[in-house]
Amino acid sequence: MPPQWHEPTAVADPPPGRHLLAASTGGHLAQLAKWSKAIGSASDSLWVTFKSPQSDSLLQDRRTIYVPYVAPRDLRGAVNAFIHLIREINWGTEQFTAAVTTGAAVGLAALAAARIHRVPSFYFESVSRVNGPSLTGKLASLDPRIHTFCQYEHWAGRRWIYRSSLFDSYRTIPKHKVERPRLFVTLGTIYPYRFDALVDAILSTGLADSRTVWQLGTTTREGLPGNAVSQMGGAEFERCARIADVVITHAGVGTIMHLLDMGIFPVVVPRRAKRSEHVDDHQCQIAGLLDTRAISMVTEADDLHRSTIIAASGSAVRSMGVPATRNDTWPSVQSPRELPSERTEIS
């Protein structure tokens, strides 16, 4: 049986302790990792995500269940993930104090499984949803037993509680500008969306050379100057980002937050749905927010020029930490016994 709990008199963060933490790889997982520190997730919390270089690096030594990839708006994949989690997790032994997700279909599947087992459930909407909830968020908000948080005060309401933004903790600082910068280009790994417009725009600036590193995801190309790979591990990503004078990236939240945490002021180019570069234009929302806060150099692919990249080399970023926790309205919850670190991959 899960620990006894009572509905709080005011909406608070999840009660601290052993959490079920579920998210797709990329921005959702990066945000959940940050929120887990703010909400008091115990070190023996159980993570649910997809297997990738990012998850292997970010969740090293964490208890993890890898489920098969669930594409955006993939109902069948979400149902399969739900069934896997119902079967794979020993719900009686785990005694989760909360189930938490930052979105995507696999997160919704985890909350559905948690609700069946009477685990308090929490949905933190992505920082990329500037003007309202995602489809997954809308579905989660239909269940009044799921606590829903957003990161923008202007669209908070009865079902959505403003929690603060993960981007509140970054500030821009100046540094020496480089006239012939070394480039690191990272396009993310979301399947099956290509981003040829950005690759072409970078080539047109004349700044790509033998020093350039390209992390292309599904945007496979031949004959690019420098070194081109599809994916790379976390350590290699950080090495390439740190030795580059400028990092150029798509407007993927996970990549951007990682770069900002490293002190890097990136050039951010949003994917466009009209070019079949993503499922919708939510990257434009996040790009607009970054531009307003002046913590990235934001431009459209068609407007990326040599001068834009060189200008970006003259700035860096300082991280101020993570949002504070808000657990004042939850009764204390006794932490269950420690469980050993383990990883399970479901095929």
KETORLO-850216 format. One record per residue (C-alpha): x negated, z, y negated. Coordinates in steps of 0.001 Angstrom, whole numbers, plus 500000, padded with zeros to 6 digits. Each point is the difference from the previous one (the first is absolute). Layout:
<atoms>
      x      z      y
      X      Z      Y
...
</atoms>
This chain:
<atoms>
      x      z      y
 500000 500000 500000
 498732 499230 496468
 499422 502907 497612
 503112 501346 498276
 500462 498826 496432
 502622 500096 497274
 500957 497454 497397
 498067 500868 496805
 501894 500934 496878
 498014 497331 498125
 498193 496978 501325
 496408 500877 500796
 497097 498413 501786
 500024 500099 503803
 499257 503478 501392
 496278 500148 500757
 498783 499983 503575
 499838 497525 502864
 501607 496778 498744
 500991 496724 501576
 498435 497478 497588
 501046 496367 500428
 499184 496859 498033
 498905 496420 500400
 496348 499218 499330
 498923 498929 496540
 501501 501557 496891
 502568 502118 501811
 497371 501714 502141
 497625 500484 497067
 502750 501681 497988
 501084 502179 502904
 496414 501195 500417
 500013 501094 496354
 503419 501657 500183
 498992 501844 503186
 497386 501878 497987
 502528 500917 497305
 502755 501196 502365
 497884 502140 502296
 499917 497917 503173
 498101 501951 502655
 496898 498502 501573
 501845 499680 503314
 502833 497927 498527
 500913 496898 502010
 499560 496588 498365
 501952 496874 500982
 498762 496590 498846
 498463 496690 501165
 496470 499591 501302
 497694 498419 497423
 496564 500585 498462
 501732 501912 497199
 501897 502363 502307
 496967 500507 502259
 497948 501026 496968
 502621 501969 498060
 501323 501916 503011
 496709 500658 501735
 500220 503253 502003
 503763 500243 499286
 502704 500086 502649
 501405 496479 499921
 502560 497875 501802
 499458 496269 499530
 503158 497916 500384
 500220 496180 500161
 500081 498274 496622
 503417 499909 498317
 500279 497215 497420
 501897 500493 496718
 503780 500031 500642
 499444 499674 503750
 503069 501786 501407
 499124 499390 503640
 496469 501297 499474
 501333 503124 498259
 502400 500703 502873
 497162 499622 502504
 497855 502398 497971
 502878 502499 499938
 500362 499836 503789
 496234 500405 500485
 499897 503091 497765
 502980 501599 501730
 498238 499566 503342
 496387 500623 499008
 500273 503158 497894
 500577 503369 501655
 502427 501174 497350
 500526 503457 501455
 496284 500776 500117
 499088 498500 496619
 502354 502176 497908
 499545 497869 496873
 500835 501731 496742
 500770 496626 498407
 499963 496239 500525
 498636 498047 497054
 499664 496293 499236
 499062 497818 497051
 502087 497125 501266
 500034 496768 501970
 501992 499464 503179
 497793 502126 502262
 500461 502953 497631
 503767 499663 500144
 499835 499897 503798
 498027 503260 499989
 502511 501714 497710
 502865 498867 502228
 498253 501500 503035
 499273 503192 498055
 503613 500375 498881
 501197 499877 503619
 497725 502971 500684
 501121 501883 496866
 496650 499727 498258
 500310 500197 496152
 499307 496492 498728
 498469 498739 496757
 499570 496537 498528
 497448 499425 497205
 500641 496587 498450
 496939 497841 499413
 498294 500037 496629
 500439 496212 500043
 503784 500381 499573
 500039 500275 496221
 503600 498945 499317
 501886 501408 502979
 499834 500720 503713
 498893 497564 502668
 502389 498839 502717
 498579 502693 502273
 500523 502571 497254
 503598 498913 499499
 500645 500391 503719
 498365 503440 500069
 502095 501152 497027
 503212 499278 501937
 499316 503110 502109
 500625 503062 497782
 497842 502102 502356
 496878 498024 499049
 498356 501256 496816
 498963 497035 497864
 497321 500026 497295
 498966 497316 497503
 496927 499661 497793
 501752 498789 496837
 502190 502198 497854
 502028 497160 498461
 501818 499158 503243
 500264 503493 501482
 503547 501200 500624
 502271 501979 502286
 498426 498647 503188
 496507 499442 498606
 497912 502878 498688
 497077 499206 497728
 496847 501409 501595
 497225 498621 497709
 497882 496905 500541
 496814 499677 502015
 498661 497852 497148
 500212 502935 497568
 496564 501175 501098
 497831 497065 498829
 498226 499315 496693
 497821 497062 498881
 496431 500497 498745
 497512 497426 498636
 496855 498764 501740
 497395 497271 499525
 501397 496439 500157
 498429 497427 502372
 499903 496339 498940
 499452 498623 503510
 501880 502519 502178
 499770 500319 503768
 503559 499646 501385
 501899 501667 502823
 503377 498350 500681
 502570 501828 502141
 503402 498506 500808
 501351 502644 502379
 501133 499389 503548
 503785 499636 499857
 501149 497443 502562
 500937 497133 499656
 499626 499621 496231
 497146 497914 498529
 498630 500184 496453
 498349 496635 499434
 500853 500001 496288
 497624 502898 499374
 497183 498501 502083
 500317 496727 498076
 500075 501833 496657
 496796 501904 500797
 498237 496809 501063
 501032 498326 496739
 498207 502690 497940
 496623 498971 501432
 499042 503643 500572
 500265 499967 503797
 496518 499535 501485
 497882 500942 503004
 500356 503700 499131
 503811 499914 500144
 501820 501773 502845
 503536 498878 500902
 502396 502144 502053
 502709 497417 500563
 502547 501416 502442
 502157 497054 501099
 498696 497719 497210
 497498 498275 502260
 497729 497562 498153
 496890 497998 500863
 496958 499367 497823
 500408 502874 497546
 496787 501057 498221
 498676 503289 501293
 501281 501946 503006
 503673 499730 501082
 501728 502262 502556
 503606 500629 501002
 499819 503803 500204
 497372 502697 499633
 499714 503676 500801
 500287 502723 497396
 496262 500646 499724
 499218 496305 499517
 502820 499648 497449
 498584 502861 497959
 496466 498632 500219
 501096 496572 498744
 502110 501512 497228
 497212 502283 498778
 497281 497356 499804
 502304 497501 498250
 500107 499813 496221
 503660 498945 500121
 502629 500377 502726
 502876 497506 499942
 503068 500980 502013
 503624 499215 500623
 502434 502617 498640
 500171 501922 503273
 500450 503701 499312
 497735 501171 502818
 497088 497849 498900
 500442 500855 496328
 500192 503743 500575
 496920 499895 502198
 498071 498144 497309
 501178 502322 497224
 498975 503017 502082
 496547 498418 500288
 499795 499752 496214
 500439 496217 499970
 501938 498161 497278
 501347 496991 501945
 501303 496608 498998
 503550 500031 501401
 501950 496814 500721
 503573 500355 501336
 501336 497907 502847
 503087 497898 499180
 502991 499512 502285
 500599 496505 498581
 496667 498942 501524
 500894 501744 503302
 497222 502559 499400
 502208 503014 500764
 503545 500958 500958
 500925 500733 496359
 498435 500512 496549
 499404 503753 500173
 496270 499369 499437
 500898 498771 496520
 501589 503376 499263
 496922 501912 501053
 497748 497597 498084
 502065 500574 496862
 499664 503759 500399
 496223 499789 500419
 499795 497814 496909
 502074 502465 497948
 497778 502885 501065
 496862 497909 499417
 498424 501064 503304
 499461 496435 501279
 499432 496510 498610
 503301 498290 500867
 500540 496245 499968
 501991 497282 501738
 498097 497671 502304
 500544 497102 497588
 498556 502057 497127
 496853 501268 501727
 496998 498837 497979
 496271 500614 500030
 500273 502160 496863
 502644 502201 501677
 497684 500855 502881
 497003 500645 497752
 502108 502271 497746
 501073 502054 503038
 496352 500730 500818
 499844 502152 496854
 502405 502716 501219
 500157 502673 502698
 502631 502560 501044
 500018 503786 500324
 502328 501709 502506
 501547 503307 498904
 501235 501142 503450
 503388 500059 501792
 503421 501237 498792
 500663 503708 500449
 502284 501282 502738
 503498 501341 499312
 501037 502244 502883
 501465 502918 498085
 503550 499621 501409
 499217 499745 503720
 499993 503100 502215
 496668 500646 501666
 499505 498162 503272
 497739 501320 502701
 497460 497360 501001
 500161 499033 503668
 496917 500381 502127
 497114 497605 499436
 499957 496864 502147
 496861 498017 500849
 499211 496766 498193
 501278 497020 501964
 500884 496344 499612
 502607 498073 501932
 500422 496254 499820
 503362 498671 501160
 499982 496449 501314
</atoms>
